Amino acid sequence: MERRFVQCDVFTALPTRGNGLAVVIDAEGMSDEQMQGFAAWTNLAETTFLLPPEDATADYKVRIFTPAREMPFAGHPTLGSCAAWLRTGGTPATQGVVRQECGVGIVEIDISGSVPAFVAPPTTIEALPADALQSIVTALNIDPGRILRTARLNNGPVWQVLELSSADEVLAVDSAKVRWPTFKAIGLMGAHRPGDECDYEVRLLAPSSGMSEDPITGSLNSAIACWMQRNGRLQSDLIISQGTCIGRLGRIFIRPTPGNADRILIGGETQVLIEGTLHL
């Protein structure tokens, strides 16, 4: 069966320097096995499949697969799927807002600003268990004295996050020392120097895609933004850099909403690289 297909690059201004995403536009009738099989074949961090919405308030429904499993929510697939849906003729019911149905419910995507941005879904914030922290610190040879904060964050995916004392400390960590599934979703963040282009450097090690490091991770950055908001540390717009160690030029734009602590926008550019037809 012929199905429309888009491949794009998310969270970057330069094609091939972001996080690649394959989007099957007309996924009605595909089985779970077909979706998972195609996602494994693309070998991208995620592949998405667009379907008619089941929720009447949504513009479309998306299912998100890594090469190994289905995800309830992910950031770069949210922005990339929205861009592909709009590119292939999708029109939102409400001007300036696309409502995407996915495993965590309805995610709003604001398309009225300079870059598209999704509203960060609710995030559960818990202490990172001591044994999990110790295993990460030991495996990555991190000096405990360079750790400022830690947390276990859940916004669909679950993240084990360590904030280190600087972006340089984050960039110095060897990602080859941890792999999924022995280790799962280790997020690192550290502040850049004042005056630098970006405010923080973020890395995701041991992602469920099986890579040693994820290029750019919108859902992790979304969870981090909610954590910072909860701690009273998200006072202004932020620019996050990710993917530096693997040759990517990822940029995530975080924008809090004054007077509404529950509305944090996570934005980035999407570049469409390929449009065509699949025979699946």
VENURMO-V552408 format. One record per pair of residues at least 12 apart in sequence whose ideal C-beta (glycine too) atoms are under 7 Angstrom apart, sorted by the first residue. I is the first residue (numbers start at 1). J is the second residue. If there is no record, write none. Layout:
i=I j=J
i=I j=J
This chain:
i=1 j=280
i=2 j=277
i=2 j=279
i=3 j=24
i=3 j=25
i=3 j=26
i=3 j=27
i=3 j=277
i=3 j=278
i=3 j=280
i=4 j=25
i=4 j=26
i=4 j=88
i=4 j=277
i=5 j=24
i=5 j=25
i=5 j=276
i=5 j=277
i=5 j=278
i=6 j=23
i=6 j=25
i=6 j=84
i=6 j=87
i=6 j=88
i=6 j=272
i=6 j=274
i=6 j=275
i=7 j=20
i=7 j=22
i=7 j=273
i=7 j=274
i=8 j=21
i=8 j=23
i=8 j=80
i=8 j=83
i=8 j=84
i=8 j=270
i=8 j=271
i=8 j=272
i=8 j=273
i=9 j=271
i=9 j=273
i=10 j=76
i=10 j=79
i=10 j=80
i=10 j=216
i=10 j=268
i=10 j=270
i=11 j=76
i=11 j=216
i=11 j=218
i=11 j=250
i=11 j=251
i=11 j=252
i=11 j=268
i=11 j=269
i=12 j=248
i=12 j=249
i=12 j=250
i=12 j=251
i=12 j=269
i=12 j=271
i=13 j=251
i=13 j=269
i=14 j=249
i=15 j=271
i=15 j=273
i=17 j=248
i=17 j=249
i=18 j=215
i=18 j=216
i=18 j=248
i=18 j=250
i=18 j=271
i=19 j=45
i=19 j=76
i=19 j=215
i=19 j=216
i=19 j=250
i=20 j=44
i=21 j=44
i=21 j=46
i=21 j=48
i=21 j=76
i=21 j=77
i=21 j=80
i=22 j=42
i=22 j=44
i=22 j=47
i=23 j=48
i=23 j=50
i=23 j=80
i=23 j=81
i=23 j=84
i=24 j=49
i=24 j=50
i=24 j=278
i=25 j=50
i=25 j=84
i=25 j=88
i=27 j=49
i=27 j=50
i=27 j=51
i=28 j=51
i=28 j=52
i=30 j=49
i=30 j=280
i=34 j=280
i=35 j=49
i=35 j=63
i=35 j=65
i=36 j=65
i=38 j=280
i=39 j=65
i=39 j=66
i=39 j=67
i=40 j=67
i=43 j=67
i=45 j=66
i=45 j=207
i=45 j=209
i=45 j=211
i=45 j=214
i=45 j=215
i=46 j=64
i=46 j=65
i=46 j=66
i=46 j=71
i=46 j=74
i=46 j=76
i=46 j=77
i=47 j=65
i=48 j=62
i=48 j=63
i=48 j=64
i=48 j=77
i=48 j=81
i=49 j=62
i=49 j=63
i=50 j=62
i=50 j=81
i=50 j=85
i=51 j=63
i=53 j=101
i=54 j=101
i=55 j=101
i=55 j=106
i=57 j=99
i=57 j=106
i=58 j=99
i=58 j=100
i=58 j=101
i=58 j=106
i=59 j=90
i=59 j=92
i=59 j=93
i=59 j=98
i=59 j=99
i=59 j=100
i=60 j=85
i=60 j=90
i=60 j=100
i=60 j=101
i=61 j=101
i=62 j=77
i=62 j=81
i=62 j=100
i=62 j=102
i=64 j=77
i=64 j=102
i=66 j=208
i=66 j=209
i=67 j=209
i=67 j=210
i=68 j=208
i=68 j=210
i=69 j=208
i=71 j=157
i=72 j=102
i=72 j=103
i=72 j=104
i=72 j=156
i=73 j=102
i=73 j=103
i=73 j=104
i=73 j=121
i=73 j=155
i=73 j=156
i=73 j=157
i=73 j=219
i=74 j=157
i=74 j=218
i=74 j=219
i=75 j=118
i=75 j=217
i=75 j=218
i=75 j=219
i=75 j=221
i=75 j=222
i=75 j=266
i=76 j=216
i=76 j=218
i=78 j=100
i=78 j=107
i=78 j=109
i=78 j=118
i=78 j=218
i=79 j=116
i=79 j=118
i=79 j=218
i=79 j=268
i=79 j=270
i=80 j=270
i=81 j=100
i=82 j=98
i=82 j=100
i=82 j=109
i=82 j=116
i=83 j=116
i=83 j=270
i=83 j=272
i=87 j=272
i=96 j=110
i=96 j=111
i=96 j=112
i=97 j=109
i=97 j=110
i=97 j=111
i=98 j=111
i=103 j=156
i=104 j=121
i=104 j=156
i=107 j=119
i=107 j=121
i=110 j=265
i=113 j=267
i=115 j=253
i=115 j=267
i=115 j=268
i=115 j=269
i=116 j=267
i=117 j=253
i=117 j=255
i=117 j=265
i=117 j=266
i=117 j=267
i=118 j=266
i=119 j=263
i=119 j=265
i=120 j=222
i=120 j=225
i=120 j=226
i=120 j=264
i=120 j=266
i=121 j=155
i=121 j=156
i=121 j=222
i=122 j=155
i=123 j=153
i=123 j=154
i=123 j=155
i=123 j=223
i=123 j=226
i=123 j=227
i=124 j=154
i=125 j=151
i=125 j=153
i=125 j=227
i=125 j=230
i=126 j=151
i=126 j=152
i=127 j=151
i=127 j=152
i=128 j=150
i=128 j=151
i=128 j=152
i=128 j=160
i=132 j=160
i=133 j=150
i=136 j=160
i=136 j=162
i=136 j=186
i=139 j=177
i=139 j=178
i=139 j=183
i=140 j=173
i=140 j=177
i=140 j=178
i=142 j=173
i=146 j=164
i=146 j=165
i=146 j=169
i=147 j=162
i=147 j=164
i=148 j=163
i=148 j=164
i=148 j=165
i=149 j=163
i=150 j=162
i=151 j=227
i=153 j=223
i=153 j=227
i=155 j=219
i=155 j=222
i=155 j=223
i=156 j=219
i=157 j=185
i=157 j=219
i=158 j=185
i=159 j=185
i=159 j=187
i=159 j=220
i=159 j=223
i=160 j=185
i=160 j=186
i=160 j=187
i=161 j=187
i=161 j=189
i=161 j=224
i=162 j=188
i=163 j=189
i=163 j=190
i=164 j=188
i=164 j=190
i=165 j=190
i=166 j=190
i=166 j=191
i=167 j=190
i=167 j=191
i=167 j=192
i=167 j=200
i=167 j=201
i=169 j=190
i=170 j=188
i=170 j=189
i=170 j=190
i=170 j=201
i=170 j=203
i=171 j=201
i=171 j=244
i=171 j=245
i=173 j=188
i=175 j=205
i=175 j=212
i=175 j=213
i=175 j=245
i=176 j=212
i=178 j=205
i=178 j=206
i=179 j=206
i=179 j=212
i=180 j=206
i=180 j=207
i=180 j=208
i=180 j=210
i=183 j=206
i=184 j=206
i=185 j=204
i=185 j=206
i=185 j=207
i=185 j=208
i=186 j=205
i=186 j=206
i=187 j=202
i=187 j=204
i=187 j=220
i=187 j=224
i=188 j=202
i=188 j=203
i=188 j=205
i=189 j=201
i=189 j=202
i=189 j=224
i=197 j=239
i=198 j=239
i=198 j=240
i=198 j=241
i=199 j=238
i=199 j=239
i=199 j=240
i=200 j=238
i=200 j=240
i=201 j=241
i=201 j=244
i=202 j=220
i=202 j=221
i=202 j=224
i=202 j=240
i=202 j=242
i=203 j=242
i=203 j=245
i=204 j=217
i=204 j=220
i=213 j=245
i=213 j=246
i=215 j=243
i=215 j=246
i=215 j=248
i=215 j=250
i=216 j=242
i=216 j=243
i=216 j=248
i=216 j=250
i=216 j=252
i=217 j=242
i=218 j=252
i=218 j=266
i=218 j=268
i=221 j=240
i=221 j=252
i=221 j=254
i=221 j=266
i=222 j=266
i=225 j=254
i=225 j=264
i=225 j=266
i=226 j=264
i=229 j=256
i=229 j=261
i=229 j=264
i=234 j=256
i=237 j=253
i=237 j=254
i=237 j=255
i=238 j=254
i=239 j=251
i=239 j=253
i=240 j=252
i=240 j=254
i=251 j=268
i=252 j=266
i=252 j=268
i=253 j=267
i=253 j=268
i=254 j=266
i=255 j=267
